[in-house]
Amino acid sequence: QVQLVESGGGSVQTGGSLRLSCLASGESTSNMYCMAWFRQDPGKERERVASLYRDGSTGYGESEKGRFTISKDNAKNTLYLQMNSLTPEDTAMYYCAAKRGALREECIATVIFPIDADALDAWGQGTLVTVSS
């Protein structure tokens, strides 16, 4: 059974950068055709931040475009999220998740609001990002 563990969160000032990592165990990320980063603030809905599809294409939320980059290194079994130009609005708990074998359209339908959380095969425990002004 695949397990995901996030790391790389922390506290930064506005304009700073962080790189989040999501290490997978129990299965190769090369089999995880649909991988995504989500975030959630207390009292708010969980939202998709970035997603990576089987064909190598990516998707981002409107506020993340141009600032965040999702990537995957199958040799290291790790998904990444490079976050630049951070603002206090990016403060949240960040989670990675994965689904095996999903084509791009199925992945999009799963990770974009409303998120079909049960359709994802694995979730990490989260890593906290705090951006101060």
Beta strands, then each sheet from edge to edge (+ up, - down):
strand 1: 3-7
strand 2: 10-13
strand 3: 18-25
strand 4: 34-40
strand 5: 47-52
strand 6: 58-60
strand 7: 68-73
strand 8: 78-83
strand 9: 92-99
strand 10: 122-123
strand 11: 127-132
sheet 1: 1+ 3- 8+ 7-
sheet 2: 2+ 11+ 9- 4+ 5- 6+
sheet 3: 2+ 11+ 9- 10+
end
